[in-house]
Amino acid sequence: MKIALSTLAGAAMALGVIAGPAMAEDQGIVVYNAQHESLAKEWAAGFTKETGIKVTLRNGGDSDFSNQIVAEGAASPADVFLTENSPAMALVEAAGLFAPVDAGTLAQVPQEYQPSSGKWVGVAARSTVFAYNQDKLKQDQLPKSLLDLADPSWKGRWAASPSGADFQAIVSALLQVKGEAATADWLKAMKENFTAYKGNSTVMKAVNAGEIDGGVIYHYYWFGDQAKTGENSKNVGLHYFKNQDPGAFVSVSGGGVLASSKHQKEAQAFLKWVTGKGGQDVLKTGTSYEYAVGKDAQSNPKLVPLADLQAPKIDPATLNSKKVIDLMTQAGLL
C-alpha cells in the first residue's frame, strides 16, 4: 500500500483480543500489529499464558500504522508497534516516538537484525527472492542481480507489486546500497520492463500460471503455499541472488515500544518475550515461514539458512521510505 498519511481510521482497524473476553485497554497492552495476524496472535497468546499480561491487537498495514502513529504522537493509544518491514519502524523512529529498547532485549538479537540506534529491535525477517516459472526459465537464464531486470531483454517478462510495503522495502535497500541516481535509473527501467500486480501472492500466482516469466517477492509466499496445496506455486522455483546484491536484501520485521506508552514495563516485557526463546520458537514451528532472528534461534528447517543468503549489510534505521516513495512516484510506479 502506498505510504500516505492515514485518516486515523483506528475504528476501521480490526480489533483482536487475545487470551480472554473483552477488557479495558488499561488492563494490558495495545499492540498496533502490521505483522501477519496469525503470527501476532500466537505471540500474544504465548506471552499472555506465560506472564498473565493481556494483549489487545489492532491489525493493519505497515504504512498505515506508521503514519497513524506519527499523526497521533504522544496521544497514541498504542504501547507496542510490530511491522513486517523496517522502513515503517524507521519512520516512527525519525519522529522521535520510540522509547529505547531494554538492553536485555537487544542482547537477544544479533546486531545485523536491529538498528544501530537501539530504538527498536528485529523480531523476524524475510528474504527477497526472484520467483520464476520453471517451464519458462532455466538456471542459466536467471538474472544474476536485481539490477539485471533493468535490461531491455527483460521487457514484459517480470512482475512485482510496487504499491506494497514489501516491494518498497526492497527499493529502500537498493537506495541504501546503490545510491539515489542508480535507484532512479533502475526504477525508470522497471517502469518500462515490468508488469504490475496487486500483492506478492498475486505475483506468484501469475508466475505459476505462466502469465509472466518471473517476479520479485519475499520467500515465505512460496513456502506458505507449498505447505498447503501447492496449487499456486507448483511450477515456481525460487532464485536467491546472494553475493550482497540488493536483490539479496533481508527485510527485518521490527518491534518497538512507544515512548508515550503508559505501560512501559509490560510493553518492554512483550518485546523481550517475542525476541526470546518463546517468541522465536513460534517462528520455527509456526506457519508464517519467516526467519527467526534471535541469537541461537532456529528457523523453520525448510528455509535456506539466513547465513547462506549472503545479504547486503544494511542498518535498518537508515532505510528511507519517504525518499523511496518520491522516487517511485517520479518513475510513474505509484
Phi and psi in degrees as a GROMACS rama.xvg file:
@    title "Ramachandran Plot"
@    xaxis  label "Phi"
@    yaxis  label "Psi"
@TYPE xy
-61.995  135.812  LYS-2
-71.7353  116.248  ILE-3
-146.168  152.753  ALA-4
-61.0654  126.136  LEU-5
-67.2248  154.454  SER-6
-84.1715  13.5229  THR-7
60.1035  36.6214  LEU-8
-82.2152  61.8207  ALA-9
-59.7551  -33.0002  GLY-10
-68.1012  -22.5936  ALA-11
-82.3638  -14.2719  ALA-12
-73.6263  139.218  MET-13
-66.5634  134.817  ALA-14
-106.57  113.488  LEU-15
-109.077  126.953  GLY-16
-107.859  125.092  VAL-17
-102.969  140.665  ILE-18
58.2005  65.4017  ALA-19
133.917  168.061  GLY-20
-71.2475  177.112  PRO-21
-56.9225  137.97  ALA-22
-143.995  161.751  MET-23
-66.4628  144.157  ALA-24
-63.8242  -24.7343  GLU-25
-77.5833  0.385701  ASP-26
-85.2915  -9.26201  GLN-27
-156.968  -143.992  GLY-28
-119.552  152.483  ILE-29
-107.599  127.531  VAL-30
-113.672  119.604  VAL-31
-79.0132  109.331  TYR-32
-108.645  113.493  ASN-33
-107.584  8.58204  ALA-34
-81.2337  175.162  GLN-35
-56.8363  132.658  HIS-36
-60.1089  -41.5393  GLU-37
-65.0477  -39.3149  SER-38
-66.3127  -45.9815  LEU-39
-62.9469  -37.1114  ALA-40
-63.4223  -40.7871  LYS-41
-64.8121  -42.7841  GLU-42
-61.5273  -46.975  TRP-43
-63.9501  -43.8752  ALA-44
-64.5734  -42.0021  ALA-45
-65.4845  -41.7629  GLY-46
-64.6963  -44.7171  PHE-47
-63.9977  -40.9879  THR-48
-61.0579  -39.0353  LYS-49
-81.8273  -33.4718  GLU-50
-112.14  -20.0797  THR-51
81.8463  -1.45324  GLY-52
-83.9559  124.539  ILE-53
-79.372  149.559  LYS-54
-128.484  127.921  VAL-55
-105.676  122.264  THR-56
-98.8156  129.834  LEU-57
-112.836  115.358  ARG-58
-96.7688  137.046  ASN-59
-166.964  -159.807  GLY-60
-104.562  158.248  GLY-61
-48.4972  -57.8131  ASP-62
-68.2126  -42.9318  SER-63
-60.1138  -48.7964  ASP-64
-68.7372  -40.7061  PHE-65
-62.1154  -43.007  SER-66
-69.3974  -34.2217  ASN-67
-65.4544  -42.4419  GLN-68
-62.5085  -42.4353  ILE-69
-62.5111  -40.9487  VAL-70
-68.4574  -37.8433  ALA-71
-72.9071  -32.3375  GLU-72
57.7484  -136.437  GLY-73
-67.922  -11.4466  ALA-74
-89.7587  2.09545  ALA-75
-62.5378  136.211  SER-76
-79.8248  -6.54934  PRO-77
-74.7711  143.295  ALA-78
-100.986  -36.0101  ASP-79
-134.323  145.462  VAL-80
-121.708  125.831  PHE-81
-116.756  136.707  LEU-82
-126.781  169.753  THR-83
-89.9044  -36.981  GLU-84
-125.965  151.236  ASN-85
-78.0049  -22.181  SER-86
-56.7806  -33.1901  PRO-87
-65.7917  -36.1934  ALA-88
-67.3642  -41.5389  MET-89
-62.9304  -34.4318  ALA-90
-64.3567  -44.636  LEU-91
-68.9211  -39.2301  VAL-92
-62.0424  -42.3282  GLU-93
-63.2672  -25.8655  ALA-94
-83.6217  -0.339966  ALA-95
72.0778  30.7406  GLY-96
-104.188  -0.017225  LEU-97
-98.7437  143.866  PHE-98
-83.1731  150.921  ALA-99
-58.8547  141.888  PRO-100
-76.8704  139.78  VAL-101
-54.5045  140.853  ASP-102
-58.4691  -36.7322  ALA-103
-63.7754  -31.7263  GLY-104
-74.0147  -45.5405  THR-105
-59.654  -34.1109  LEU-106
-67.177  -16.7195  ALA-107
-85.2804  -7.95031  GLN-108
-126.124  130.285  VAL-109
-57.8051  152.292  PRO-110
-55.3558  -36.0722  GLN-111
-69.4279  -10.4738  GLU-112
-114.448  28.4449  TYR-113
-151.2  153.808  GLN-114
-73.5416  153.586  PRO-115
-63.8017  -22.867  SER-116
-73.2214  -24.3607  SER-117
73.7317  15.1187  GLY-118
-84.7809  -16.5072  LYS-119
-153.294  178.269  TRP-120
-144.097  149.997  VAL-121
-70.9824  138.203  GLY-122
-117.802  -18.4274  VAL-123
-167.448  177.674  ALA-124
-154.252  160.514  ALA-125
-142.131  148.169  ARG-126
-103.557  139.729  SER-127
-70.5557  138.839  THR-128
-140.825  160.691  VAL-129
-104.43  108.178  PHE-130
-85.6843  127.526  ALA-131
-132.886  152.076  TYR-132
-79.7589  118.864  ASN-133
-71.235  -14.544  GLN-134
-85.148  -18.9936  ASP-135
-100.514  -30.1548  LYS-136
-129.302  136.202  LEU-137
-102.614  168.732  LYS-138
-54.6933  -40.4966  GLN-139
-77.2063  -2.98974  ASP-140
-102.811  -1.75745  GLN-141
-77.8214  149.587  LEU-142
-66.5826  136.087  PRO-143
-79.8338  -22.4041  LYS-144
-141.561  153.649  SER-145
-57.223  -33.4923  LEU-146
-65.1171  -24.6941  LEU-147
-61.8716  -24.5794  ASP-148
-69.7202  -7.17515  LEU-149
-82.3353  -12.5975  ALA-150
-68.8787  140.369  ASP-151
-56.2295  -23.4126  PRO-152
-65.1829  -15.9106  SER-153
-97.9104  6.72598  TRP-154
-59.6166  124.221  LYS-155
76.2573  11.4362  GLY-156
-118.118  -4.68197  ARG-157
-138.367  160.972  TRP-158
-135.425  164.15  ALA-159
-162.394  173.028  ALA-160
-116.826  83.5975  SER-161
-66.5785  -23.632  PRO-162
-79.7908  -9.37071  SER-163
-88.2404  151.481  GLY-164
-62.6031  -29.4194  ALA-165
-59.4868  -53.4814  ASP-166
-68.3382  -36.1115  PHE-167
-63.8603  -31.1456  GLN-168
-66.9947  -37.4071  ALA-169
-63.9808  -42.0232  ILE-170
-64.7174  -34.6407  VAL-171
-58.7982  -40.5457  SER-172
-67.509  -41.1679  ALA-173
-59.2735  -42.8668  LEU-174
-61.7882  -41.3827  LEU-175
-67.8748  -39.3658  GLN-176
-82.1211  -40.3334  VAL-177
-110.421  -12.4168  LYS-178
91.9511  169.309  GLY-179
-68.5013  -43.5043  GLU-180
-63.6326  -46.3729  ALA-181
-65.2544  -37.0319  ALA-182
-67.4858  -42.6516  THR-183
-61.8986  -41.5513  ALA-184
-64.5727  -42.0616  ASP-185
-65.4015  -42.0128  TRP-186
-65.1906  -37.015  LEU-187
-63.107  -43.1064  LYS-188
-68.5005  -35.955  ALA-189
-58.3576  -44.5341  MET-190
-55.4033  -37.3836  LYS-191
-76.586  -32.506  GLU-192
-98.2695  -31.7617  ASN-193
-97.0529  170.533  PHE-194
-116.829  131.858  THR-195
-88.7604  134.988  ALA-196
-127.74  160.198  TYR-197
-96.2309  102.209  LYS-198
97.2608  144.588  GLY-199
-64.4603  -37.0741  ASN-200
-64.9435  -34.1026  SER-201
-69.4579  -37.961  THR-202
-58.6376  -47.7998  VAL-203
-63.1992  -40.5289  MET-204
-61.3544  -40.4189  LYS-205
-65.6029  -39.4575  ALA-206
-64.4752  -45.4833  VAL-207
-60.1741  -38.5335  ASN-208
-80.0981  -6.38976  ALA-209
82.7637  12.2097  GLY-210
-68.401  -27.6867  GLU-211
-146.81  150.24  ILE-212
-68.6722  -40.9571  ASP-213
-161.96  172.221  GLY-214
-156.688  153.604  GLY-215
-93.7508  116.938  VAL-216
-142.123  -174.387  ILE-217
-97.8818  154.394  TYR-218
-62.1919  -34.2108  HIS-219
-71.092  -17.5894  TYR-220
-62.6711  -42.1946  TYR-221
-66.9235  -47.4305  TRP-222
-64.6863  -38.7931  PHE-223
-64.4146  -41.1015  GLY-224
-69.1973  -39.4672  ASP-225
-61.8933  -34.1741  GLN-226
-72.5662  -16.5656  ALA-227
-98.6692  -111.988  LYS-228
-93.752  -22.8507  THR-229
74.4717  5.98155  GLY-230
-67.6591  -23.018  GLU-231
-100.083  5.33697  ASN-232
-141.002  4.41943  SER-233
-63.0932  -26.1254  LYS-234
-100.908  6.49144  ASN-235
-102.899  134.443  VAL-236
-112.248  158.551  GLY-237
-110.464  129.678  LEU-238
-110.966  123.017  HIS-239
-100.33  122.547  TYR-240
-67.9693  -39.4923  PHE-241
56.7692  -160.46  LYS-242
55.3038  32.8366  ASN-243
56.5533  21.9053  GLN-244
-68.7709  149.991  ASP-245
-55.0058  -29.9822  PRO-246
-74.6625  -4.24482  GLY-247
-98.8394  11.9878  ALA-248
-55.4198  131.148  PHE-249
-105.193  114.833  VAL-250
-85.5476  127.523  SER-251
-90.0002  123.855  VAL-252
-81.6534  132.189  SER-253
-112.838  162.208  GLY-254
-138.608  135.425  GLY-255
-145.319  154.909  GLY-256
-101.051  128.558  VAL-257
-71.0143  135.647  LEU-258
-61.8419  -25.6623  ALA-259
-82.9671  -5.83116  SER-260
-59.4685  135.491  SER-261
-91.2787  6.02304  LYS-262
-129.791  54.6131  HIS-263
-57.8223  -46.0251  GLN-264
-61.623  -45.4389  LYS-265
-69.6836  -38.8805  GLU-266
-65.9465  -42.6814  ALA-267
-64.4126  -37.0211  GLN-268
-63.846  -37.5346  ALA-269
-62.8736  -46.8208  PHE-270
-62.13  -38.6195  LEU-271
-66.0592  -37.4063  LYS-272
-68.7047  -43.4084  TRP-273
-62.5061  -38.0922  VAL-274
-86.7355  -7.12451  THR-275
-89.967  -168.471  GLY-276
-58.3866  -44.6664  LYS-277
-59.9967  -50.4615  GLY-278
-69.1676  -39.0626  GLY-279
-74.2816  -28.7031  GLN-280
-65.033  -29.7222  ASP-281
-60.1788  -36.667  VAL-282
-69.4883  -32.0131  LEU-283
-71.583  -39.7032  LYS-284
-106.459  -11.2725  THR-285
-83.1046  -167.026  GLY-286
-110.826  10.4825  THR-287
-78.8951  -28.0103  SER-288
57.781  28.082  TYR-289
-88.9571  162.191  GLU-290
-81.3333  139.838  TYR-291
-76.8229  141.726  ALA-292
-120.918  -4.55946  VAL-293
-66.8384  153.278  GLY-294
-60.66  129.53  LYS-295
66.8255  7.12079  ASP-296
-77.4409  147.031  ALA-297
-109.189  133.85  GLN-298
-84.6566  172.611  SER-299
-53.826  130.53  ASN-300
-63.4915  -14.2777  PRO-301
-75.3233  -18.0511  LYS-302
-82.1334  149.178  LEU-303
-63.7895  128.292  VAL-304
-55.5114  141.877  PRO-305
-52.4674  -41.7587  LEU-306
-63.8242  -23.1119  ALA-307
-88.3063  -5.40585  ASP-308
-78.4329  -19.6205  LEU-309
52.4697  49.9746  GLN-310
-74.2607  151.219  ALA-311
-66.4635  147.047  PRO-312
-84.0171  117.594  LYS-313
-136.061  133.953  ILE-314
-79.2414  112.859  ASP-315
-56.9781  -25.8294  PRO-316
-70.1345  -15.602  ALA-317
-95.4956  -2.10572  THR-318
-70.4566  125.918  LEU-319
-106.857  93.2869  ASN-320
-67.3592  -35.9517  SER-321
-64.4482  -44.4782  LYS-322
-64.2644  -38.2255  LYS-323
-62.1308  -45.2514  VAL-324
-60.5855  -43.0183  ILE-325
-60.6464  -46.8491  ASP-326
-66.4466  -41.5776  LEU-327
-69.2995  -33.7431  MET-328
-67.3193  -44.2428  THR-329
-61.3959  -31.7557  GLN-330
-81.0259  -5.90476  ALA-331
81.3274  20.0896  GLY-332
-92.8219  -15.1694  LEU-333
